[in-house]
Structure formats: C-alpha cells, structure tokens
Amino acid sequence: MDNSINNKKVIERFNQIQNEILNIGWKGILEIYHPDTNCEHPEAFKIFQLYKEIYENMKKRLALDMDFQIIDK
C-alpha cells in the first residue's frame, strides 16, 4: 500500500513539473532553477537536473509522436 501511494506522489510531481515546463517554457525554467541563478538553494543542481531530465524526456516523446504522424500520412 505504501509503495502505491509513493508511486502516485512521484507521478503527480512528474506531471506538475511537466506542466510547469509547458507553462513557462524552458527559458523560464532556466531563469528559476538553474544552479547559477538558484545558488541559495542547497539542492539547486539536483533540482535542475530533475527538470532537465523531464524536459529531455518530453522532447524525445514529441519527436516520436511527430515521426509516427509522418508515417501515418
């Protein structure tokens, strides 16, 4: 039971980060979370890496979706 609750929280946080990236764009993420601008936060690098990984994942999925759309036409 605890594992399923934890998984749900992880998925919710992943979706929140994706929505934030979509809403403010990658430039906005850089302005807020990049370790050079977020230097007061002790975990700035880890937070930024998490956002970067999710962003890269989003780009890969978009590229795959576009490839499938081209094949379907």
C-alpha positions as CSV (number, residue, x, y, z in Angstrom):
1,M,0.0,0.0,0.0
2,D,2.8,2.5,0.9
3,N,4.5,1.8,-2.4
4,S,1.5,2.6,-4.4
5,I,1.0,5.8,-2.5
6,N,4.6,6.7,-3.1
7,N,4.3,5.9,-6.8
8,K,1.2,8.1,-7.1
9,K,3.1,11.0,-5.4
10,V,6.0,10.6,-7.8
11,I,3.7,10.6,-10.8
12,E,1.9,13.6,-9.5
13,R,5.2,15.5,-9.1
14,F,6.4,14.4,-12.5
15,N,3.2,15.8,-14.0
16,Q,3.5,19.0,-12.1
17,I,7.0,19.6,-13.4
18,Q,5.9,18.8,-17.0
19,N,3.1,21.3,-16.7
20,E,5.4,23.9,-15.2
21,I,7.8,23.4,-18.2
22,L,4.9,23.7,-20.6
23,N,3.5,26.9,-18.9
24,I,6.7,28.9,-18.5
25,G,8.9,27.3,-21.1
26,W,12.5,26.1,-20.9
27,K,13.8,29.7,-20.7
28,G,11.6,30.3,-17.7
29,I,12.9,27.1,-16.0
30,L,16.5,28.2,-16.6
31,E,15.7,31.6,-15.0
32,I,14.2,30.0,-11.9
33,Y,16.0,26.7,-11.4
34,H,19.5,26.9,-13.0
35,P,22.1,26.5,-10.3
36,D,23.8,29.8,-11.3
37,T,20.6,31.7,-10.5
38,N,19.3,29.5,-7.8
39,C,22.5,29.4,-5.8
40,E,20.9,30.0,-2.4
41,H,19.2,26.6,-2.5
42,P,21.5,23.7,-1.3
43,E,19.9,21.2,-3.8
44,A,19.9,23.5,-6.8
45,F,21.9,21.3,-9.0
46,K,19.8,18.2,-8.3
47,I,16.6,20.1,-8.8
48,F,17.8,21.5,-12.1
49,Q,19.0,18.0,-13.2
50,L,15.5,16.7,-12.5
51,Y,13.8,19.4,-14.6
52,K,16.4,18.9,-17.4
53,E,15.7,15.1,-17.5
54,I,12.0,15.6,-17.7
55,Y,12.4,18.2,-20.4
56,E,14.6,15.9,-22.4
57,N,12.1,13.2,-22.0
58,M,9.3,15.5,-23.2
59,K,11.4,16.4,-26.3
60,K,12.0,12.7,-27.1
61,R,8.3,11.9,-26.8
62,L,7.4,14.8,-29.0
63,A,9.9,13.7,-31.7
64,L,8.5,10.2,-31.6
65,D,4.9,11.5,-31.9
66,M,6.0,13.6,-34.9
67,D,7.6,10.5,-36.5
68,F,4.5,8.5,-36.1
69,Q,2.4,11.2,-37.6
70,I,4.6,11.4,-40.6
71,I,4.4,7.6,-41.1
72,D,0.6,7.6,-40.7
73,K,0.1,10.1,-43.5
